[in-house]
């Protein structure tokens, strides 16, 4: 009996470091660093220092690729990482759109309607996911194909916006970029609605 207890205790001791290591991994630290970079990124945009803001955003984008590669290659995938990674992306892009839409002296803002569309989409998806979870217990939410494209386009617009204003050229192309992102926001938002309805219908079919 004592041996059984010792074996159970030793088994727990072995699993505890493994669980801890799944939290403080290199991949999660890189994702956390991307979240921290949001602060200087927003400050630089606020000050109209587009060149430095673009550099910070470029560094943040690199960590977005590296953390995923590290997590897959070195088996550092974790529940925390799956939560932090999209949070870091949305925090960086959504906050960037909000700041870029605020008028400043010598600061040509993006259209307010575009920033509102981007923010409302994210809020709608978040609230919808929460309601579905509370009603069905479903939590295996995964990004859709159009959602991935939308994230790419939103990040791309930030790069284009900062790059064009830093170089002071090709600014006339920005309205077209705004429309492309708006269409992507609407399409991806609609796909998430369809996905939510499908989850609810499956829940109703399985309910006793």
N, C-alpha and C positions, 0 to 999 in steps of 0.2 A: 504493500500500500504506500509505504514511504517512497519506494522507488518510482511508483507511478506519479506521485506528487512532484518528485524531483524532475522527472522527465517532462511533465507538463510545464513546470516552472522554467526549465531550460529551454523548452520550445517557445514559451512566451518571450524569454530573453532574446532568443534568436530573431523573433519576428519584430520586436520593437525597433531595433536599429534599422531594419529594412523599411518599416513604415516611416520612420523619421527621414531616412534617406530619400524617400519618395517626395518629401516636402521640400527640403533644401537641396534640390538638384541644380546642376549648372543651367539646365533648360529653364527652370522656374526663376532662377536668379536673373537670367537674361530677360525674361518676360517682365519681371519686376523692374528691372533697369529701364525697359521701354516705357513703363508707366511713369517712372520718375522723370524721364526726359520730356514728358508732356508739359511740365512746369516751365523750363527754359524755352521750349518751343512756343508756347502760348505767349510768353513774355516778349519774345523777339518779334512775333507777328504784331503784337499790340504796339510795339515801338516802331513798327514799319521797317525793321531790319531784315529784309526778305532773304538776303544772301546767307546770313548766319542761321536764320530759321530753316532754310532749305538744307543746310549742312546738318543741323540737329535732326531734322526729319529723315534725312538720308541715313544717319547712324541708327535711328530708331527702326527704320525699314530693314536695315541689315540684321539687326537683332531678331526681327520677325522671321527671317529666313533661317538664321542660325539656330534659334531655340528649337524650331521644329526638327531641323536636321539632327541636332544633338539628342533630342528626346527619342527619335526613331532609331538612330544609330547605336546609342548607348543604353537603350532600354530604360529611359528616364520618363516615360509617359506616366502621368498621374492624373487623378481627378482634379487636383488643384491646378495643374497645368492646363487641363481642358477648360477650366473656368477662367483662368487668368488670361490666356492667350486672346480669346475674342474680346474680353473686357479691355485689354490693353489697346487693341486695334480700334475699338469703338470709342474709347476715351480719347485717343489721339485724334481720330478723324472728326468725331462729333464736336469736340471742344474746338478743334481747328476751324470748322465751318462756322461755329457761333462767333468766334473772335473775328474771322475774316468778313463777317457780315456787319460788324459794328463800324459805322462811319468814323473816320479819323481825318485829321488834317493831312493832306498829301497821301492819303491811304484810300485807293479805289476799292470799295468793298464788293464782295459778291452779292448777288440779289438776295434780299431777305427771304423771298419765297422759296429759294433753293435751300437755304439753311433750315427753314421751318420744315420743309419736306423731309430732309435728312433726319432731323431730330424726331419728328413725329413718327416716322417709320420705325426708328429704333425703339421709341417708347411704346408704340403699338405692339411690336413683336415681343418686347419684354413683358408687358401686361398680359398679352395673349398667352404667352408661355406659362406665366404664373397662374392664370385662371385655369388653363388646361391641367396643370400639375395639381392644383387644389381639387379639381373635380375628378380627375381620373388617376392621379398618382404617376402619370407618365412623365419621365424626365430624360429620356434618350433623345433629346432634341439635337438635330444635326443640321449644319448649314446646307442650303439648297445650292444647286448649280448657279442659278441667277443671283443668289445671295453672295456667293464667292466673287462673281463678276462685278457685282455692285460695290463690294468692298474694294476691289482692285481699281474700279473707276473713281471712287471717292478719293482714295489715296492718290491716284494719278492726277486728279484735278488739283489737289493741294500742291503737288510737285509742279504741275504746269503753271498754276497761278503764281507761285513764288518764283519759278524760273523765268516766266515771261516778264514779270515786273522787275526782277533783278537785272535782266538783260535789256529791259525797256524795248522789247520788240515782240511782234506777233500777238500783241494784246487784243487785236481785233478778232482773234479766233476764240477768245474766251466765251462769248455768248453761245457759240455752237457747243462748246464743252459743257456749259451749264445745261443745255437742253438734253445732251446725251446722258448726263448724270441723272437728270429728272426722270427721263424715260426708264432708266435702270432702277431707280428708286421705286417707281410705280409697278414695274413688272415684278421685281423681286418681292415687294410687299404683297402683291397679289398671289404669288406662288406660296408665300408663307401662310396666307389665309386659307388657300386650298389645302395645304398640309395640315393646318389646325382642324379644319372641318373633317378631313379624312380620319384624323386621330379620334375625334369625338364620335364619329359614326362607328368606328371599330369598337370603341368602348361601349356604345349603346348595344351593339350586336352581341358582345360578350357578357353584358350585364345580365344577371338572372332575372 
